[in-house]
Amino acid sequence: MSTLVLALIAGAVVGLALGALGGGGSVLAVPALIYLLGFSPASASTAALIIVTATSATALYAHARDGDVAWRTGVLFALAGIGPAFLAGAAAGHLPAAVLTGAFAVVASLAALRMLRPAATGTPERVRPVRAAGAGAGLGAVTGLLGVGGGFLAVPALVGVLGLRMKQAVGTSLLVITVNSLAALTSRTGTGGELRWEVIAPFAGAAILGAWDGKRLASRITGRTLQRVFAFVLLAVAAVMLVDVVV
């Protein structure tokens, strides 16, 4: 199968995840770029940030249009993560590939297990500044270090810690992802290795289109079902990456 076709297929899957779940796209983008498209771990994480930033911004517009973004909470959450994302992004370029791959696999496994737990119900928005800042800072650090947008961590935090409704948390997480990814990208300028734009461009284009389909899919299938399917995919990806590090 050609590189272009693989990039288009992987991009569509990433977009579906972001549009339907408000996160998870980069957790699939990084391993797809490494194992299917031949990127190094450092280049893959930088490329994933480019792809996820563009896709998240597009999906954010769709959710904002429907009134599903808690702007005040999202801005506070995102601002707390900018500094950690920038610092961790700068540090990531100096870490061995095996360390980045292993850390990514561990984070993916934890995210999958979190998704398989009973869903929190959430209550109408009530901003808790200290909790929002703490969760946002931690998420920003993960984004910068591993090149993941962090939506798979942001959505549970927005629901369980900050009390947003699930639909609102999905939209708000896209705001957080966009801001954190931009901060991490800024710190990685010139340090992300070779970026193959002939792969990144079609990947991002397919992801953007897939995000619109993902939003429509979310309205037809329960969020809990989508989360379970995605969690098992994450566990499989994490297992492959851990084996790669050990072997």
N, C-alpha and C positions, 0 to 999 in steps of 0.2 A: 504494500500500500504506500502511495506517495506521501512525502512529508506534508504537502499542502492539504491533502485529504485528512490526514491524521490531525493536523492543526485545526481544521474546520470542525471535525467531530468533537475533539477535546474542548474546543471553545464553546460549542453549543451546550455541552454537558455542564461546563463551568457556569455559563449564563443561566441555565435552568436552575441550578442550585442557588445562585445569588438572588434570582428573581422570586423563587418560591419560598426560600428559607431565610432570606436576608443575610446570608453568609454561607461559608463553606466552599466558595468558588476557588479561593487560592489554595485550600487544602488539597483540592484535586488538580489545580493548575501546576503546582510545583512538581509533584511526581510525574505528571504527564509530560512536562517539559524535559525532565531528566531522563525518564525511561522510554518514552515514545519518540522524543524529538532530539535527543542527544545533547541537551544543555548540561553544563556543569552545575553543581548545587548553587554556587554563588550567582552565576548568570541566570539560573532558573528563578531564584527568589527575586531578583531585580525585575526580570521580565514579567513575573507573576504580579508584582506590584503595579507595573504599567497597565497590564490587562485588567486587573481588578479595579484600579482607580477609574479607568474609562467605563467599565461595565457598571460599577456601583453608582457612579454619577448619573448614568442613564436610568438605572432602575430607581434611584432616589427620586428623580423627576416624576416617574409614573406613580410612586406611592404618595408623594407630596400632593400631587394633583387630586388624589382621592382623600386627602386629609388624614393620612395614616403615619404622620411624622410628628413626634413630640419634640418640637424644635428646642425648647428651653433645656430639657433634660439632655437631649442629644448634643447640643453645643457644649454644655458643661462637661459631659462625659468625654467628648472628643478633645476639648482644650486640655484636659488633664493628661491626655496621652501624647500630645505633640512632642514635648521634651523627651520623655522616655523613648518614643519611636525614633526620634532623630539620633539620640545617643547610641541606642542599640543598633540602629542601621549602620552607623559609622563603625561600630565594633565588629559587626558581622563579617566584613570583608577581611578581617585578620584571623578568623577562626578556621581550623581545618575542615575540609569537606565532610569528613566522617562525623565530626561533632555536630555540624549543622543538620546532617541527614538524621542522625540518631535523635537529636532534640526535636526535630520535626515529627518523627515517628511517635515519640512519647506524647507530644502535645496532641497529635491526631487521635491517639488511643484514648487519652483523657477526655477529649471532646466527644468522642463516640460514646463512651460510657456515660457521660453526662446526658447525652441525648436519649439514652435508653432508660433513664430514670423517669419516674412519673412526672408529668408536666406540672409546673406551677400555674396557679390560676390567674394571678395578677389582679390588681385593682386599678381604678382610675388613677391617672398620673398624679404623683406627689413627689416632688423633687427632694431628695436627701443629699445635700451638697457633699458631705464628707464621704458617704458611701459612693456617690457618683464619681468623685475625684479619685478615690482609691481604686475602684474598679477600672476607671478609664486609664489611669497611669499603668496599671498592670497589663492591660490590653495593648496599650501603645508600645510597651517594651517587647511584647511577643511579636507584634506587627513588624517592628524594626529589625529584630534579630532574625526572624525566620521568613520574612517576606510574605506573611499571611495577613489578609485584611482583618481577621479577628471576629468576623460576624458570627462564627460558630461558637465563640465565647461570649460575644456581646449580647446576643439574643437571650440566653439564659440569665445573664446578669441584669439585663433591663427588665426581665419579667420577675425573676426571683428576688433580686436585691432592691430594685427601684420601683417595682409594682406596676409596670406597664402591662396593658393587655397584649396578647400574643401578636395580633395583627399590627398594633402600633409599635411593638418592639421590633418587628421585622423591618418596617419602614425606617425607624430611628436608627437601627444598626447600620443601615446603608449610609447615613450621614456620617456616623463614626468611622466606618471603613474608609470612606472617601478622604476624610481629613487625615486620619492616621497614615494611610497609604501614601498620600502626598508628602507628608513629613518624612516618612522613611525613604521615599524616593529621592528627596532633596539631599539627604545625608549620604546617599549611595552614588551620587553623581561622580562618574569617573572611576568607580571602584567595583562595579558589578560585572566585570569581565566583558567578553564579546557579546553584543546583543545582535541577534540575527533578526532584523526587521522584516525580512521576507517571510518569517514564521510568525513573529509577534503580531504583525498587522492583520493577517487573516484570522488568527486565533482570537484577537480582540474583537474583530468585526463579527465573528460567529457568536462570541460570548454576549455582545450587546444585543443581537437579535434574539438569542436564547433567553435573555433576561426578561424580555417582554412576554415570551411564551411561558416562562416560569411563573410570572405573576398571574397569568390566566389559569395555569395549572393549579396554583394554590387555592383558587376560588372553587375548584371542583373536587379536590382531594383534601381530606383533613390534614392539618398541620402535623398532627401526631403521627400519621401514617408516613408522611414525607420524611419526618425526622428519623423514624425507625429505619427506613430504607437507606437513608443517607448514612446513618450510624454504622450499619453493617458494611457499607462500601468503605467508610473511613477505617474500620478495623482491618479490612483486607489490605488496604493501601499501607497502613502502618506496619502490618506483619511483613509485607514485602520489603519495606525500607529497612526494618530492623534486621532481617535476614541478610540484606545487602551489606549492612554495616558489620555484622558479625563475621560473615564469610569473606 
